[in-house]
């Protein structure tokens, strides 16, 4: 084998390892690796932190089926974007993550699965699919104020459920 062939083989193997290792999650059952968007570094929460996570802020909805006439639509987990899915995007919760979202302007609540990263627009905490926006009653307006509460992190055998906040707060109310 010539020196040129050896260099080509080693370079190709190194690139293949780098490519495949960067695509694979280092966290079985969920994805929480740091990432950078537009020069901003994001550090997703540890699973234990996420299980007690609660946040209020502005939600928006997004539809990535078409972008400038081109078909798009892959989530951060590599899943196809489906506008009818009960799904959404958050910047720092581990993926996948099941959350309860309450529209604070009308009281509507729904459960969805976070499988994407975003929104990357200042002042927004959550992006949801058109179906979720419809269920929460803000599809025509585009934005609404919401509360997010984590139900579980991970899928299948890797799923870790949050403890019930209602039971916990009722317990302390009885003691107080």
C-alpha contacts under 8 A as a table, 3 or more apart, distances in Angstrom:
res1	aa1	res2	aa2	distance
1	X	5	X	6.30
1	X	6	X	6.65
2	X	5	X	5.23
2	X	6	X	6.26
3	X	6	X	5.08
3	X	7	X	6.16
4	X	7	X	5.20
4	X	8	X	6.15
5	X	8	X	5.04
5	X	9	X	6.05
6	X	9	X	5.09
6	X	10	X	6.13
7	X	10	X	5.22
7	X	11	X	5.98
8	X	11	X	5.15
8	X	12	X	5.98
9	X	12	X	5.17
9	X	13	X	6.10
10	X	13	X	5.18
10	X	14	X	6.08
11	X	14	X	5.11
11	X	15	X	6.15
12	X	15	X	5.19
12	X	16	X	6.13
13	X	16	X	5.10
13	X	17	X	6.20
14	X	17	X	5.19
14	X	18	X	6.15
15	X	18	X	5.05
15	X	19	X	6.01
16	X	19	X	5.09
16	X	20	X	6.10
17	X	20	X	5.31
17	X	21	X	5.88
18	X	21	X	5.29
18	X	22	X	6.06
19	X	22	X	5.41
19	X	23	X	6.50
20	X	23	X	5.27
20	X	24	X	6.33
21	X	24	X	5.27
21	X	25	X	7.90
22	X	25	X	7.61
25	X	28	X	6.76
25	X	30	X	7.61
25	X	31	X	6.00
25	X	33	X	7.74
26	X	31	X	7.52
26	X	33	X	7.68
27	X	30	X	5.68
27	X	31	X	5.76
27	X	32	X	7.08
27	X	33	X	7.96
28	X	31	X	7.57
28	X	158	X	7.44
29	X	154	X	5.32
29	X	155	X	6.23
29	X	156	X	7.87
29	X	157	X	7.76
29	X	158	X	4.91
29	X	159	X	7.32
30	X	94	X	6.34
30	X	95	X	5.29
30	X	96	X	5.86
30	X	153	X	7.26
30	X	154	X	5.09
30	X	155	X	7.53
30	X	158	X	7.63
31	X	77	X	7.80
31	X	94	X	5.59
31	X	95	X	4.94
31	X	96	X	7.04
32	X	43	X	7.58
32	X	44	X	5.17
32	X	45	X	6.94
32	X	46	X	7.38
32	X	92	X	7.95
32	X	93	X	7.51
32	X	94	X	4.83
32	X	95	X	6.56
33	X	43	X	7.05
33	X	44	X	6.64
34	X	41	X	7.08
34	X	42	X	5.56
34	X	43	X	4.58
34	X	44	X	6.19
35	X	41	X	5.80
35	X	42	X	5.44
35	X	43	X	6.91
36	X	39	X	5.99
36	X	40	X	5.35
36	X	41	X	4.36
36	X	42	X	6.06
37	X	40	X	5.32
37	X	41	X	6.67
37	X	42	X	7.92
37	X	120	X	7.98
42	X	91	X	7.12
42	X	92	X	6.74
43	X	92	X	6.21
44	X	91	X	7.21
44	X	92	X	3.96
44	X	93	X	5.43
44	X	94	X	5.87
45	X	49	X	5.97
45	X	50	X	5.87
45	X	92	X	5.89
45	X	93	X	5.62
45	X	94	X	6.24
46	X	49	X	5.26
46	X	50	X	6.21
46	X	94	X	7.28
47	X	50	X	5.04
47	X	51	X	6.25
47	X	94	X	6.83
47	X	153	X	6.78
48	X	51	X	5.33
48	X	52	X	7.22
49	X	52	X	5.81
49	X	53	X	6.37
50	X	53	X	4.83
50	X	93	X	6.28
50	X	94	X	7.25
50	X	150	X	6.75
50	X	153	X	7.55
51	X	150	X	5.84
51	X	151	X	7.05
51	X	152	X	6.55
51	X	153	X	7.18
51	X	161	X	7.12
51	X	162	X	4.86
51	X	163	X	7.67
52	X	149	X	7.86
52	X	150	X	6.81
52	X	162	X	6.76
53	X	148	X	7.99
53	X	149	X	6.17
53	X	150	X	5.92
54	X	147	X	7.13
54	X	148	X	5.50
54	X	149	X	4.70
54	X	150	X	6.79
55	X	147	X	5.63
55	X	148	X	5.21
55	X	149	X	6.91
56	X	125	X	7.87
56	X	145	X	7.19
56	X	146	X	5.56
56	X	147	X	4.34
56	X	148	X	6.31
57	X	123	X	7.61
57	X	124	X	6.55
57	X	125	X	5.89
57	X	145	X	5.40
57	X	146	X	5.59
57	X	147	X	6.72
58	X	123	X	6.72
58	X	124	X	4.80
58	X	125	X	5.77
58	X	126	X	6.88
58	X	143	X	6.58
58	X	144	X	5.56
58	X	145	X	4.49
58	X	146	X	6.03
59	X	124	X	5.75
59	X	125	X	5.90
59	X	126	X	4.63
59	X	127	X	5.71
59	X	128	X	7.45
59	X	143	X	5.58
59	X	144	X	5.47
59	X	145	X	6.11
59	X	146	X	6.31
60	X	124	X	7.21
60	X	126	X	6.36
60	X	127	X	4.90
60	X	128	X	6.38
60	X	133	X	7.77
60	X	142	X	5.67
60	X	143	X	4.66
60	X	144	X	6.81
61	X	127	X	4.99
61	X	128	X	4.56
61	X	129	X	5.52
61	X	130	X	5.99
61	X	133	X	6.12
61	X	139	X	7.26
61	X	142	X	6.31
61	X	143	X	7.33
62	X	127	X	6.35
62	X	128	X	6.19
62	X	129	X	5.65
62	X	130	X	6.56
63	X	66	X	7.56
63	X	83	X	6.13
63	X	129	X	6.35
63	X	130	X	6.62
64	X	67	X	6.46
64	X	72	X	5.94
64	X	73	X	5.20
64	X	81	X	6.77
64	X	83	X	7.85
65	X	71	X	5.91
65	X	72	X	5.50
65	X	73	X	5.66
65	X	81	X	7.00
65	X	82	X	7.60
65	X	83	X	7.48
66	X	69	X	5.52
66	X	70	X	5.41
66	X	71	X	4.84
66	X	72	X	5.72
66	X	73	X	7.77
67	X	70	X	5.25
67	X	71	X	6.53
67	X	72	X	6.52
72	X	81	X	7.99
73	X	80	X	5.65
73	X	81	X	4.60
73	X	82	X	7.80
74	X	77	X	7.76
74	X	78	X	5.45
74	X	79	X	5.42
74	X	80	X	4.63
74	X	81	X	5.35
75	X	78	X	5.10
75	X	79	X	5.27
75	X	80	X	6.31
75	X	81	X	6.10
75	X	115	X	6.29
75	X	116	X	4.90
75	X	117	X	7.57
76	X	79	X	7.42
76	X	115	X	6.39
76	X	116	X	4.57
76	X	117	X	6.02
77	X	95	X	7.33
77	X	96	X	7.74
77	X	115	X	5.89
77	X	116	X	6.49
79	X	115	X	7.86
82	X	85	X	5.38
82	X	129	X	7.76
83	X	129	X	5.28
83	X	130	X	5.63
83	X	131	X	6.35
84	X	129	X	6.88
84	X	130	X	6.69
84	X	131	X	5.00
84	X	132	X	7.90
85	X	129	X	6.74
85	X	131	X	6.57
85	X	132	X	7.70
86	X	111	X	7.43
86	X	112	X	4.87
86	X	113	X	6.28
86	X	128	X	7.97
86	X	129	X	6.85
86	X	131	X	6.71
86	X	132	X	5.85
87	X	112	X	5.09
87	X	113	X	4.69
87	X	114	X	5.42
87	X	115	X	6.60
87	X	128	X	6.04
87	X	129	X	5.94
87	X	132	X	7.24
88	X	112	X	6.91
88	X	113	X	6.35
88	X	114	X	4.67
88	X	115	X	6.26
88	X	116	X	6.30
88	X	126	X	7.04
88	X	127	X	5.40
88	X	128	X	4.07
88	X	129	X	5.99
89	X	114	X	5.39
89	X	115	X	6.20
89	X	116	X	4.36
89	X	117	X	4.75
89	X	118	X	5.08
89	X	119	X	6.55
89	X	126	X	5.83
89	X	127	X	5.00
89	X	128	X	6.34
90	X	93	X	6.13
90	X	114	X	6.86
90	X	116	X	6.63
90	X	117	X	5.08
90	X	118	X	4.95
90	X	119	X	6.41
90	X	125	X	6.51
90	X	126	X	5.28
90	X	127	X	6.80
91	X	117	X	5.12
91	X	118	X	4.92
91	X	119	X	6.68
91	X	120	X	7.73
91	X	125	X	7.45
91	X	126	X	7.93
92	X	117	X	7.80
93	X	97	X	7.06
94	X	97	X	6.14
94	X	153	X	6.81
94	X	154	X	7.92
95	X	114	X	6.25
95	X	115	X	5.58
95	X	116	X	7.22
95	X	153	X	7.12
95	X	154	X	6.75
96	X	113	X	6.55
96	X	114	X	5.39
96	X	115	X	5.05
96	X	153	X	6.18
96	X	154	X	5.21
96	X	155	X	6.79
97	X	113	X	5.61
97	X	114	X	5.05
97	X	115	X	7.11
97	X	150	X	7.25
97	X	151	X	7.68
97	X	152	X	5.82
97	X	153	X	4.36
97	X	154	X	5.82
97	X	155	X	7.98
98	X	111	X	7.02
98	X	112	X	5.72
98	X	113	X	4.41
98	X	114	X	6.10
98	X	150	X	6.15
98	X	151	X	5.41
98	X	152	X	5.13
98	X	153	X	6.24
98	X	154	X	7.98
99	X	111	X	5.65
99	X	112	X	5.61
99	X	113	X	6.36
99	X	114	X	7.32
99	X	148	X	6.41
99	X	149	X	5.46
99	X	150	X	4.38
99	X	151	X	5.12
99	X	152	X	7.04
100	X	109	X	6.95
100	X	110	X	5.79
100	X	111	X	4.44
100	X	112	X	6.59
100	X	148	X	5.83
100	X	149	X	5.18
100	X	150	X	6.35
100	X	151	X	6.63
101	X	109	X	5.58
101	X	110	X	5.51
101	X	111	X	6.16
101	X	112	X	7.59
101	X	146	X	6.49
101	X	147	X	5.61
101	X	148	X	4.76
101	X	149	X	6.58
102	X	107	X	6.24
102	X	108	X	5.71
102	X	109	X	4.26
102	X	110	X	6.65
102	X	136	X	7.52
102	X	146	X	5.37
102	X	147	X	5.16
102	X	148	X	6.76
103	X	106	X	5.80
103	X	107	X	5.31
103	X	108	X	5.33
103	X	109	X	6.29
103	X	136	X	6.05
103	X	137	X	7.92
103	X	144	X	6.83
103	X	145	X	6.04
103	X	146	X	4.54
103	X	147	X	6.73
104	X	107	X	5.41
104	X	108	X	7.66
104	X	144	X	7.76
104	X	145	X	5.57
104	X	146	X	5.15
104	X	147	X	6.79
105	X	144	X	7.04
105	X	145	X	6.42
105	X	146	X	7.76
106	X	137	X	7.68
108	X	135	X	7.60
108	X	136	X	5.40
108	X	137	X	7.32
109	X	136	X	6.43
110	X	132	X	7.59
110	X	135	X	7.24
110	X	136	X	7.01
112	X	132	X	7.76
118	X	121	X	8.00
118	X	125	X	7.80
118	X	126	X	6.88
118	X	127	X	6.52
119	X	124	X	6.30
119	X	125	X	6.45
119	X	126	X	5.92
119	X	127	X	5.56
120	X	124	X	7.59
121	X	124	X	6.02
124	X	127	X	7.91
128	X	132	X	6.00
128	X	133	X	6.36
129	X	132	X	5.38
129	X	133	X	6.32
130	X	133	X	5.01
130	X	134	X	6.12
130	X	139	X	6.61
131	X	134	X	5.12
131	X	135	X	6.31
132	X	135	X	5.00
132	X	136	X	6.10
133	X	136	X	5.12
133	X	137	X	6.05
133	X	138	X	5.41
133	X	139	X	4.78
133	X	142	X	7.99
134	X	137	X	4.98
134	X	138	X	6.07
134	X	139	X	4.99
135	X	138	X	7.95
136	X	139	X	7.86
137	X	140	X	7.88
138	X	141	X	5.22
138	X	142	X	5.93
138	X	143	X	6.47
138	X	144	X	6.39
139	X	142	X	5.36
139	X	143	X	7.81
141	X	144	X	7.70
150	X	153	X	7.72
150	X	162	X	6.84
151	X	161	X	6.00
151	X	162	X	5.29
152	X	159	X	6.52
152	X	160	X	5.45
152	X	161	X	4.15
152	X	162	X	5.45
153	X	158	X	7.98
153	X	159	X	5.55
153	X	160	X	5.31
153	X	161	X	6.53
154	X	158	X	5.34
154	X	159	X	4.20
154	X	160	X	6.36
155	X	158	X	5.45
155	X	159	X	4.65
156	X	159	X	5.50
163	X	168	X	7.91
164	X	167	X	5.52
164	X	168	X	6.34
165	X	168	X	5.03
165	X	169	X	6.01
166	X	169	X	5.25
166	X	170	X	6.00
167	X	170	X	5.15
167	X	171	X	6.08
168	X	171	X	5.16
168	X	172	X	6.54
169	X	172	X	5.22
169	X	173	X	6.17
170	X	173	X	4.97
170	X	174	X	6.27
171	X	174	X	5.30
171	X	175	X	6.51
172	X	175	X	5.03
172	X	176	X	6.06
173	X	176	X	5.17
